[in-house]
Amino acid sequence: MKMIFKIFWILRGLFYKLFLGKFGLPSYIGKPVFIGNFKRIFIGKKVRIMPNARIEVIDKNSSIVFEDNISIAQNLHIISGGNQELIIGKNTTFSANVFITNIDHEYQDINIHIMEQKLIFSKTQIGENCFIGYGAVIQAGTILGKQCIVGANAVVRGHFPPYCVIVGVPAKIVKRYDEKSGDWRKTDKYGEFVE
């Protein structure tokens, strides 16, 4: 039964290929909730997007780039704007219900509703070979290095080096790969080894 769905998803992807900026094969897309600004979405080879994704580019100069061999579970919401390129690195895996953005809302003026205040745009990028846990939120201005692991329900903002484990609200580094010892070691919240 699952194979039948994937065949339909491949066919949907081939249809979307006519409209997307790029669509590599063999990629597929489960039935999305919404795709905004098709031409500014670039999907590499072997990208698997499960159903109920919401993929939005809000202006003509921004983009979302999914590099090769990415696996995305259901209910992804990703949004890019402000002349920014939001890149998801190759070989990355997303659990379900993940949100990623490069957009914040200004909130400083208490006389204006937050949704009517200006948008703030910050570079956001997911490095290659990362794992993003269930329910994680990747906020504007987040840069994840290669092979970062983000824990379930983490709320992530900031720059994180390669090979680290990030958990919590707000998310902090709790482990990092030590190239000298060849082990994953505990760290303080700044990523410095504590053992």
Biotite code that builds the C-alpha atoms (Angstrom):
import biotite.structure as struc

atoms = struc.array([
    struc.Atom([0.000, 0.000, 0.000], chain_id="A", res_id=1, res_name="MET", atom_name="CA", element="C"),
    struc.Atom([2.822, 2.409, 0.911], chain_id="A", res_id=2, res_name="LYS", atom_name="CA", element="C"),
    struc.Atom([4.422, 1.837, -2.507], chain_id="A", res_id=3, res_name="MET", atom_name="CA", element="C"),
    struc.Atom([1.191, 2.903, -4.247], chain_id="A", res_id=4, res_name="ILE", atom_name="CA", element="C"),
    struc.Atom([1.259, 6.219, -2.351], chain_id="A", res_id=5, res_name="PHE", atom_name="CA", element="C"),
    struc.Atom([4.892, 6.779, -3.328], chain_id="A", res_id=6, res_name="LYS", atom_name="CA", element="C"),
    struc.Atom([4.049, 6.211, -6.994], chain_id="A", res_id=7, res_name="ILE", atom_name="CA", element="C"),
    struc.Atom([1.370, 8.921, -6.749], chain_id="A", res_id=8, res_name="PHE", atom_name="CA", element="C"),
    struc.Atom([3.824, 11.188, -4.939], chain_id="A", res_id=9, res_name="TRP", atom_name="CA", element="C"),
    struc.Atom([6.417, 10.681, -7.695], chain_id="A", res_id=10, res_name="ILE", atom_name="CA", element="C"),
    struc.Atom([3.798, 11.542, -10.313], chain_id="A", res_id=11, res_name="LEU", atom_name="CA", element="C"),
    struc.Atom([2.838, 14.653, -8.317], chain_id="A", res_id=12, res_name="ARG", atom_name="CA", element="C"),
    struc.Atom([6.514, 15.610, -8.202], chain_id="A", res_id=13, res_name="GLY", atom_name="CA", element="C"),
    struc.Atom([6.807, 15.238, -11.966], chain_id="A", res_id=14, res_name="LEU", atom_name="CA", element="C"),
    struc.Atom([3.814, 17.559, -12.349], chain_id="A", res_id=15, res_name="PHE", atom_name="CA", element="C"),
    struc.Atom([5.338, 20.082, -9.920], chain_id="A", res_id=16, res_name="TYR", atom_name="CA", element="C"),
    struc.Atom([8.625, 19.881, -11.853], chain_id="A", res_id=17, res_name="LYS", atom_name="CA", element="C"),
    struc.Atom([6.942, 22.007, -14.507], chain_id="A", res_id=18, res_name="LEU", atom_name="CA", element="C"),
    struc.Atom([6.559, 24.833, -11.978], chain_id="A", res_id=19, res_name="PHE", atom_name="CA", element="C"),
    struc.Atom([9.418, 24.479, -9.475], chain_id="A", res_id=20, res_name="LEU", atom_name="CA", element="C"),
    struc.Atom([12.784, 26.209, -9.913], chain_id="A", res_id=21, res_name="GLY", atom_name="CA", element="C"),
    struc.Atom([14.372, 22.741, -9.846], chain_id="A", res_id=22, res_name="LYS", atom_name="CA", element="C"),
    struc.Atom([13.152, 19.220, -9.188], chain_id="A", res_id=23, res_name="PHE", atom_name="CA", element="C"),
    struc.Atom([15.711, 16.398, -9.237], chain_id="A", res_id=24, res_name="GLY", atom_name="CA", element="C"),
    struc.Atom([14.804, 12.769, -9.711], chain_id="A", res_id=25, res_name="LEU", atom_name="CA", element="C"),
    struc.Atom([14.046, 10.440, -8.063], chain_id="A", res_id=26, res_name="PRO", atom_name="CA", element="C"),
    struc.Atom([12.416, 12.867, -5.605], chain_id="A", res_id=27, res_name="SER", atom_name="CA", element="C"),
    struc.Atom([8.803, 12.853, -4.474], chain_id="A", res_id=28, res_name="TYR", atom_name="CA", element="C"),
    struc.Atom([6.302, 15.040, -2.644], chain_id="A", res_id=29, res_name="ILE", atom_name="CA", element="C"),
    struc.Atom([3.365, 13.759, -0.601], chain_id="A", res_id=30, res_name="GLY", atom_name="CA", element="C"),
    struc.Atom([0.218, 15.849, -0.908], chain_id="A", res_id=31, res_name="LYS", atom_name="CA", element="C"),
    struc.Atom([1.203, 19.295, 0.436], chain_id="A", res_id=32, res_name="PRO", atom_name="CA", element="C"),
    struc.Atom([-0.950, 21.720, 2.380], chain_id="A", res_id=33, res_name="VAL", atom_name="CA", element="C"),
    struc.Atom([0.526, 24.671, 0.484], chain_id="A", res_id=34, res_name="PHE", atom_name="CA", element="C"),
    struc.Atom([3.429, 25.559, -1.798], chain_id="A", res_id=35, res_name="ILE", atom_name="CA", element="C"),
    struc.Atom([4.037, 29.271, -2.300], chain_id="A", res_id=36, res_name="GLY", atom_name="CA", element="C"),
    struc.Atom([6.152, 30.775, -5.115], chain_id="A", res_id=37, res_name="ASN", atom_name="CA", element="C"),
    struc.Atom([7.025, 27.521, -6.895], chain_id="A", res_id=38, res_name="PHE", atom_name="CA", element="C"),
    struc.Atom([9.796, 29.009, -9.078], chain_id="A", res_id=39, res_name="LYS", atom_name="CA", element="C"),
    struc.Atom([11.841, 29.957, -6.001], chain_id="A", res_id=40, res_name="ARG", atom_name="CA", element="C"),
    struc.Atom([11.883, 26.411, -4.580], chain_id="A", res_id=41, res_name="ILE", atom_name="CA", element="C"),
    struc.Atom([14.773, 24.178, -5.640], chain_id="A", res_id=42, res_name="PHE", atom_name="CA", element="C"),
    struc.Atom([14.639, 20.454, -4.875], chain_id="A", res_id=43, res_name="ILE", atom_name="CA", element="C"),
    struc.Atom([17.680, 18.260, -5.460], chain_id="A", res_id=44, res_name="GLY", atom_name="CA", element="C"),
    struc.Atom([17.904, 14.542, -6.220], chain_id="A", res_id=45, res_name="LYS", atom_name="CA", element="C"),
    struc.Atom([16.381, 11.926, -3.919], chain_id="A", res_id=46, res_name="LYS", atom_name="CA", element="C"),
    struc.Atom([14.464, 14.407, -1.747], chain_id="A", res_id=47, res_name="VAL", atom_name="CA", element="C"),
    struc.Atom([11.515, 12.725, -0.013], chain_id="A", res_id=48, res_name="ARG", atom_name="CA", element="C"),
    struc.Atom([8.835, 15.054, 1.350], chain_id="A", res_id=49, res_name="ILE", atom_name="CA", element="C"),
    struc.Atom([5.993, 13.371, 3.201], chain_id="A", res_id=50, res_name="MET", atom_name="CA", element="C"),
    struc.Atom([2.412, 14.753, 3.160], chain_id="A", res_id=51, res_name="PRO", atom_name="CA", element="C"),
    struc.Atom([1.105, 18.002, 4.651], chain_id="A", res_id=52, res_name="ASN", atom_name="CA", element="C"),
    struc.Atom([4.186, 20.148, 4.002], chain_id="A", res_id=53, res_name="ALA", atom_name="CA", element="C"),
    struc.Atom([3.808, 23.913, 3.824], chain_id="A", res_id=54, res_name="ARG", atom_name="CA", element="C"),
    struc.Atom([6.691, 25.353, 1.772], chain_id="A", res_id=55, res_name="ILE", atom_name="CA", element="C"),
    struc.Atom([6.578, 29.140, 1.333], chain_id="A", res_id=56, res_name="GLU", atom_name="CA", element="C"),
    struc.Atom([8.767, 31.742, -0.322], chain_id="A", res_id=57, res_name="VAL", atom_name="CA", element="C"),
    struc.Atom([7.158, 35.120, 0.303], chain_id="A", res_id=58, res_name="ILE", atom_name="CA", element="C"),
    struc.Atom([8.944, 37.289, -2.274], chain_id="A", res_id=59, res_name="ASP", atom_name="CA", element="C"),
    struc.Atom([10.515, 37.007, -5.719], chain_id="A", res_id=60, res_name="LYS", atom_name="CA", element="C"),
    struc.Atom([14.169, 37.248, -4.643], chain_id="A", res_id=61, res_name="ASN", atom_name="CA", element="C"),
    struc.Atom([14.181, 34.700, -1.811], chain_id="A", res_id=62, res_name="SER", atom_name="CA", element="C"),
    struc.Atom([14.431, 30.952, -2.168], chain_id="A", res_id=63, res_name="SER", atom_name="CA", element="C"),
    struc.Atom([14.426, 27.588, -0.430], chain_id="A", res_id=64, res_name="ILE", atom_name="CA", element="C"),
    struc.Atom([17.041, 25.071, -1.546], chain_id="A", res_id=65, res_name="VAL", atom_name="CA", element="C"),
    struc.Atom([16.749, 21.397, -0.637], chain_id="A", res_id=66, res_name="PHE", atom_name="CA", element="C"),
    struc.Atom([20.056, 19.764, -1.528], chain_id="A", res_id=67, res_name="GLU", atom_name="CA", element="C"),
    struc.Atom([20.294, 16.043, -2.435], chain_id="A", res_id=68, res_name="ASP", atom_name="CA", element="C"),
    struc.Atom([19.143, 13.042, -0.385], chain_id="A", res_id=69, res_name="ASN", atom_name="CA", element="C"),
    struc.Atom([16.926, 14.745, 2.185], chain_id="A", res_id=70, res_name="ILE", atom_name="CA", element="C"),
    struc.Atom([14.185, 12.911, 4.073], chain_id="A", res_id=71, res_name="SER", atom_name="CA", element="C"),
    struc.Atom([11.330, 14.999, 5.490], chain_id="A", res_id=72, res_name="ILE", atom_name="CA", element="C"),
    struc.Atom([8.550, 13.525, 7.634], chain_id="A", res_id=73, res_name="ALA", atom_name="CA", element="C"),
    struc.Atom([4.992, 14.862, 7.595], chain_id="A", res_id=74, res_name="GLN", atom_name="CA", element="C"),
    struc.Atom([3.881, 18.382, 8.519], chain_id="A", res_id=75, res_name="ASN", atom_name="CA", element="C"),
    struc.Atom([7.028, 20.354, 7.668], chain_id="A", res_id=76, res_name="LEU", atom_name="CA", element="C"),
    struc.Atom([6.505, 24.142, 7.635], chain_id="A", res_id=77, res_name="HIS", atom_name="CA", element="C"),
    struc.Atom([9.340, 26.119, 6.060], chain_id="A", res_id=78, res_name="ILE", atom_name="CA", element="C"),
    struc.Atom([9.245, 29.781, 5.064], chain_id="A", res_id=79, res_name="ILE", atom_name="CA", element="C"),
    struc.Atom([11.824, 32.103, 3.471], chain_id="A", res_id=80, res_name="SER", atom_name="CA", element="C"),
    struc.Atom([11.795, 35.818, 2.681], chain_id="A", res_id=81, res_name="GLY", atom_name="CA", element="C"),
    struc.Atom([13.800, 39.050, 2.634], chain_id="A", res_id=82, res_name="GLY", atom_name="CA", element="C"),
    struc.Atom([16.057, 38.270, -0.335], chain_id="A", res_id=83, res_name="ASN", atom_name="CA", element="C"),
    struc.Atom([17.450, 35.305, 1.603], chain_id="A", res_id=84, res_name="GLN", atom_name="CA", element="C"),
    struc.Atom([18.362, 31.817, 0.418], chain_id="A", res_id=85, res_name="GLU", atom_name="CA", element="C"),
    struc.Atom([17.355, 29.233, 3.026], chain_id="A", res_id=86, res_name="LEU", atom_name="CA", element="C"),
    struc.Atom([19.479, 26.130, 2.402], chain_id="A", res_id=87, res_name="ILE", atom_name="CA", element="C"),
    struc.Atom([18.883, 22.613, 3.711], chain_id="A", res_id=88, res_name="ILE", atom_name="CA", element="C"),
    struc.Atom([22.132, 20.641, 3.389], chain_id="A", res_id=89, res_name="GLY", atom_name="CA", element="C"),
    struc.Atom([22.407, 17.258, 1.707], chain_id="A", res_id=90, res_name="LYS", atom_name="CA", element="C"),
    struc.Atom([21.774, 13.991, 3.575], chain_id="A", res_id=91, res_name="ASN", atom_name="CA", element="C"),
    struc.Atom([19.653, 15.720, 6.230], chain_id="A", res_id=92, res_name="THR", atom_name="CA", element="C"),
    struc.Atom([16.687, 14.074, 7.974], chain_id="A", res_id=93, res_name="THR", atom_name="CA", element="C"),
    struc.Atom([13.660, 15.801, 9.521], chain_id="A", res_id=94, res_name="PHE", atom_name="CA", element="C"),
    struc.Atom([11.240, 14.162, 11.920], chain_id="A", res_id=95, res_name="SER", atom_name="CA", element="C"),
    struc.Atom([7.579, 15.224, 11.831], chain_id="A", res_id=96, res_name="ALA", atom_name="CA", element="C"),
    struc.Atom([6.155, 18.644, 12.739], chain_id="A", res_id=97, res_name="ASN", atom_name="CA", element="C"),
    struc.Atom([9.308, 20.709, 12.176], chain_id="A", res_id=98, res_name="VAL", atom_name="CA", element="C"),
    struc.Atom([9.208, 24.480, 11.550], chain_id="A", res_id=99, res_name="PHE", atom_name="CA", element="C"),
    struc.Atom([12.062, 26.417, 9.889], chain_id="A", res_id=100, res_name="ILE", atom_name="CA", element="C"),
    struc.Atom([12.162, 30.130, 9.069], chain_id="A", res_id=101, res_name="THR", atom_name="CA", element="C"),
    struc.Atom([14.443, 33.048, 8.303], chain_id="A", res_id=102, res_name="ASN", atom_name="CA", element="C"),
    struc.Atom([11.744, 35.566, 9.272], chain_id="A", res_id=103, res_name="ILE", atom_name="CA", element="C"),
    struc.Atom([10.938, 37.250, 12.590], chain_id="A", res_id=104, res_name="ASP", atom_name="CA", element="C"),
    struc.Atom([8.224, 39.779, 13.412], chain_id="A", res_id=105, res_name="HIS", atom_name="CA", element="C"),
    struc.Atom([9.224, 43.067, 15.007], chain_id="A", res_id=106, res_name="GLU", atom_name="CA", element="C"),
    struc.Atom([7.378, 43.601, 18.298], chain_id="A", res_id=107, res_name="TYR", atom_name="CA", element="C"),
    struc.Atom([8.920, 46.727, 19.856], chain_id="A", res_id=108, res_name="GLN", atom_name="CA", element="C"),
    struc.Atom([6.066, 49.179, 19.193], chain_id="A", res_id=109, res_name="ASP", atom_name="CA", element="C"),
    struc.Atom([3.378, 48.371, 21.772], chain_id="A", res_id=110, res_name="ILE", atom_name="CA", element="C"),
    struc.Atom([0.847, 50.563, 19.928], chain_id="A", res_id=111, res_name="ASN", atom_name="CA", element="C"),
    struc.Atom([0.893, 48.374, 16.809], chain_id="A", res_id=112, res_name="ILE", atom_name="CA", element="C"),
    struc.Atom([-0.216, 44.759, 16.573], chain_id="A", res_id=113, res_name="HIS", atom_name="CA", element="C"),
    struc.Atom([2.782, 42.462, 16.075], chain_id="A", res_id=114, res_name="ILE", atom_name="CA", element="C"),
    struc.Atom([1.407, 41.172, 12.773], chain_id="A", res_id=115, res_name="MET", atom_name="CA", element="C"),
    struc.Atom([1.363, 44.759, 11.426], chain_id="A", res_id=116, res_name="GLU", atom_name="CA", element="C"),
    struc.Atom([4.960, 45.527, 12.375], chain_id="A", res_id=117, res_name="GLN", atom_name="CA", element="C"),
    struc.Atom([7.831, 45.061, 9.940], chain_id="A", res_id=118, res_name="LYS", atom_name="CA", element="C"),
    struc.Atom([9.441, 41.705, 9.227], chain_id="A", res_id=119, res_name="LEU", atom_name="CA", element="C"),
    struc.Atom([13.066, 41.033, 10.165], chain_id="A", res_id=120, res_name="ILE", atom_name="CA", element="C"),
    struc.Atom([15.093, 38.647, 7.991], chain_id="A", res_id=121, res_name="PHE", atom_name="CA", element="C"),
    struc.Atom([18.166, 36.693, 9.122], chain_id="A", res_id=122, res_name="SER", atom_name="CA", element="C"),
    struc.Atom([20.260, 34.077, 7.351], chain_id="A", res_id=123, res_name="LYS", atom_name="CA", element="C"),
    struc.Atom([19.161, 30.561, 8.286], chain_id="A", res_id=124, res_name="THR", atom_name="CA", element="C"),
    struc.Atom([20.933, 27.423, 7.098], chain_id="A", res_id=125, res_name="GLN", atom_name="CA", element="C"),
    struc.Atom([20.934, 23.718, 7.947], chain_id="A", res_id=126, res_name="ILE", atom_name="CA", element="C"),
    struc.Atom([24.269, 21.981, 7.359], chain_id="A", res_id=127, res_name="GLY", atom_name="CA", element="C"),
    struc.Atom([24.659, 18.650, 5.632], chain_id="A", res_id=128, res_name="GLU", atom_name="CA", element="C"),
    struc.Atom([23.974, 15.340, 7.373], chain_id="A", res_id=129, res_name="ASN", atom_name="CA", element="C"),
    struc.Atom([21.932, 16.913, 10.186], chain_id="A", res_id=130, res_name="CYS", atom_name="CA", element="C"),
    struc.Atom([19.087, 15.268, 12.084], chain_id="A", res_id=131, res_name="PHE", atom_name="CA", element="C"),
    struc.Atom([16.204, 17.476, 13.201], chain_id="A", res_id=132, res_name="ILE", atom_name="CA", element="C"),
    struc.Atom([14.029, 15.889, 15.910], chain_id="A", res_id=133, res_name="GLY", atom_name="CA", element="C"),
    struc.Atom([10.257, 15.787, 16.210], chain_id="A", res_id=134, res_name="TYR", atom_name="CA", element="C"),
    struc.Atom([8.577, 19.144, 16.764], chain_id="A", res_id=135, res_name="GLY", atom_name="CA", element="C"),
    struc.Atom([11.776, 21.208, 16.553], chain_id="A", res_id=136, res_name="ALA", atom_name="CA", element="C"),
    struc.Atom([11.633, 24.911, 15.702], chain_id="A", res_id=137, res_name="VAL", atom_name="CA", element="C"),
    struc.Atom([14.582, 26.369, 13.779], chain_id="A", res_id=138, res_name="ILE", atom_name="CA", element="C"),
    struc.Atom([14.287, 30.144, 14.186], chain_id="A", res_id=139, res_name="GLN", atom_name="CA", element="C"),
    struc.Atom([15.572, 32.964, 11.987], chain_id="A", res_id=140, res_name="ALA", atom_name="CA", element="C"),
    struc.Atom([19.310, 33.497, 12.233], chain_id="A", res_id=141, res_name="GLY", atom_name="CA", element="C"),
    struc.Atom([20.151, 29.862, 12.969], chain_id="A", res_id=142, res_name="THR", atom_name="CA", element="C"),
    struc.Atom([23.176, 28.301, 11.303], chain_id="A", res_id=143, res_name="ILE", atom_name="CA", element="C"),
    struc.Atom([23.690, 24.585, 11.954], chain_id="A", res_id=144, res_name="LEU", atom_name="CA", element="C"),
    struc.Atom([27.066, 23.101, 11.067], chain_id="A", res_id=145, res_name="GLY", atom_name="CA", element="C"),
    struc.Atom([27.594, 19.700, 9.521], chain_id="A", res_id=146, res_name="LYS", atom_name="CA", element="C"),
    struc.Atom([26.034, 16.688, 11.293], chain_id="A", res_id=147, res_name="GLN", atom_name="CA", element="C"),
    struc.Atom([24.252, 18.530, 14.080], chain_id="A", res_id=148, res_name="CYS", atom_name="CA", element="C"),
    struc.Atom([21.579, 16.618, 15.976], chain_id="A", res_id=149, res_name="ILE", atom_name="CA", element="C"),
    struc.Atom([18.619, 18.683, 17.186], chain_id="A", res_id=150, res_name="VAL", atom_name="CA", element="C"),
    struc.Atom([16.522, 17.110, 19.939], chain_id="A", res_id=151, res_name="GLY", atom_name="CA", element="C"),
    struc.Atom([12.745, 16.730, 19.925], chain_id="A", res_id=152, res_name="ALA", atom_name="CA", element="C"),
    struc.Atom([10.805, 19.957, 20.594], chain_id="A", res_id=153, res_name="ASN", atom_name="CA", element="C"),
    struc.Atom([13.975, 22.066, 20.742], chain_id="A", res_id=154, res_name="ALA", atom_name="CA", element="C"),
    struc.Atom([13.660, 25.772, 19.965], chain_id="A", res_id=155, res_name="VAL", atom_name="CA", element="C"),
    struc.Atom([16.884, 26.663, 18.171], chain_id="A", res_id=156, res_name="VAL", atom_name="CA", element="C"),
    struc.Atom([18.388, 30.086, 17.489], chain_id="A", res_id=157, res_name="ARG", atom_name="CA", element="C"),
    struc.Atom([22.045, 30.947, 16.944], chain_id="A", res_id=158, res_name="GLY", atom_name="CA", element="C"),
    struc.Atom([25.183, 29.543, 15.369], chain_id="A", res_id=159, res_name="HIS", atom_name="CA", element="C"),
    struc.Atom([26.152, 25.964, 16.177], chain_id="A", res_id=160, res_name="PHE", atom_name="CA", element="C"),
    struc.Atom([29.418, 24.288, 15.136], chain_id="A", res_id=161, res_name="PRO", atom_name="CA", element="C"),
    struc.Atom([29.601, 20.984, 13.273], chain_id="A", res_id=162, res_name="PRO", atom_name="CA", element="C"),
    struc.Atom([29.123, 17.700, 15.128], chain_id="A", res_id=163, res_name="TYR", atom_name="CA", element="C"),
    struc.Atom([27.082, 18.821, 18.118], chain_id="A", res_id=164, res_name="CYS", atom_name="CA", element="C"),
    struc.Atom([23.920, 17.726, 19.913], chain_id="A", res_id=165, res_name="VAL", atom_name="CA", element="C"),
    struc.Atom([21.485, 20.573, 20.596], chain_id="A", res_id=166, res_name="ILE", atom_name="CA", element="C"),
    struc.Atom([18.502, 20.243, 22.942], chain_id="A", res_id=167, res_name="VAL", atom_name="CA", element="C"),
    struc.Atom([16.093, 22.294, 25.033], chain_id="A", res_id=168, res_name="GLY", atom_name="CA", element="C"),
    struc.Atom([14.129, 25.528, 25.097], chain_id="A", res_id=169, res_name="VAL", atom_name="CA", element="C"),
    struc.Atom([16.063, 27.634, 24.371], chain_id="A", res_id=170, res_name="PRO", atom_name="CA", element="C"),
    struc.Atom([18.307, 25.057, 22.725], chain_id="A", res_id=171, res_name="ALA", atom_name="CA", element="C"),
    struc.Atom([21.865, 24.617, 23.932], chain_id="A", res_id=172, res_name="LYS", atom_name="CA", element="C"),
    struc.Atom([24.742, 22.333, 23.016], chain_id="A", res_id=173, res_name="ILE", atom_name="CA", element="C"),
    struc.Atom([24.985, 19.337, 25.375], chain_id="A", res_id=174, res_name="VAL", atom_name="CA", element="C"),
    struc.Atom([27.449, 17.147, 23.469], chain_id="A", res_id=175, res_name="LYS", atom_name="CA", element="C"),
    struc.Atom([30.028, 17.631, 20.775], chain_id="A", res_id=176, res_name="ARG", atom_name="CA", element="C"),
    struc.Atom([32.274, 15.300, 18.837], chain_id="A", res_id=177, res_name="TYR", atom_name="CA", element="C"),
    struc.Atom([35.882, 15.490, 19.997], chain_id="A", res_id=178, res_name="ASP", atom_name="CA", element="C"),
    struc.Atom([38.091, 14.864, 16.982], chain_id="A", res_id=179, res_name="GLU", atom_name="CA", element="C"),
    struc.Atom([41.138, 14.202, 19.195], chain_id="A", res_id=180, res_name="LYS", atom_name="CA", element="C"),
    struc.Atom([39.554, 11.385, 21.232], chain_id="A", res_id=181, res_name="SER", atom_name="CA", element="C"),
    struc.Atom([37.083, 10.224, 18.576], chain_id="A", res_id=182, res_name="GLY", atom_name="CA", element="C"),
    struc.Atom([34.242, 10.356, 21.138], chain_id="A", res_id=183, res_name="ASP", atom_name="CA", element="C"),
    struc.Atom([31.067, 12.375, 21.659], chain_id="A", res_id=184, res_name="TRP", atom_name="CA", element="C"),
    struc.Atom([31.706, 14.310, 24.882], chain_id="A", res_id=185, res_name="ARG", atom_name="CA", element="C"),
    struc.Atom([29.481, 16.350, 27.208], chain_id="A", res_id=186, res_name="LYS", atom_name="CA", element="C"),
    struc.Atom([29.799, 20.116, 26.998], chain_id="A", res_id=187, res_name="THR", atom_name="CA", element="C"),
    struc.Atom([28.657, 23.216, 28.795], chain_id="A", res_id=188, res_name="ASP", atom_name="CA", element="C"),
    struc.Atom([26.014, 25.387, 27.099], chain_id="A", res_id=189, res_name="LYS", atom_name="CA", element="C"),
    struc.Atom([28.752, 27.113, 25.069], chain_id="A", res_id=190, res_name="TYR", atom_name="CA", element="C"),
    struc.Atom([29.989, 23.846, 23.584], chain_id="A", res_id=191, res_name="GLY", atom_name="CA", element="C"),
    struc.Atom([33.153, 23.606, 25.705], chain_id="A", res_id=192, res_name="GLU", atom_name="CA", element="C"),
    struc.Atom([34.016, 20.090, 26.938], chain_id="A", res_id=193, res_name="PHE", atom_name="CA", element="C"),
    struc.Atom([33.345, 19.526, 30.657], chain_id="A", res_id=194, res_name="VAL", atom_name="CA", element="C"),
    struc.Atom([34.817, 16.068, 31.228], chain_id="A", res_id=195, res_name="GLU", atom_name="CA", element="C"),
])
